[in-house]
Amino acid sequence: AYVWQPGHWHWNGVRYVWVRGHYVVRQAGWQHWVHGHWALRGGAWVWVPAHWS
């Protein structure tokens, strides 16, 4: 099975570049997919990449 990881903007140190969406192979077991998202940490917004949790 596969999970769709949507595209997102990524800061490369100079400018934002578009990272295209793609399918990710589903991991075995009871893990679930967490989409990439912005989170407030230590008073600053940071990008949290998509991952299995």
C-alpha positions, -999 to +999 in steps of 0.1 A: +000+000+000+011+036-006+004+069+011+003+102-009+028+129+005+015+162-008+039+188-023+052+216-001+074+246-002+110+241+011+135+268+022+169+259+007+188+287+025+183+312-004+147+309-016+117+287-014+115+258-039+085+236-046+089+199-037+065+178-057+042+154-041+048+117-044+038+083-031+055+067-001+055+030+005+035+022+037+055+009+066+046-024+081+030-025+116+007-001+134+024+032+125+004+060+109+015+086+084+019+122+097+019+148+068+045+175+068+033+206+087+044+238+103+047+238+141+055+265+166+085+255+186+105+277+210+087+308+197+096+301+160+077+283+132+096+253+119+088+228+091+082+193+104+088+168+075+063+141+069+071+109+087+058+076+101+048+077+138 
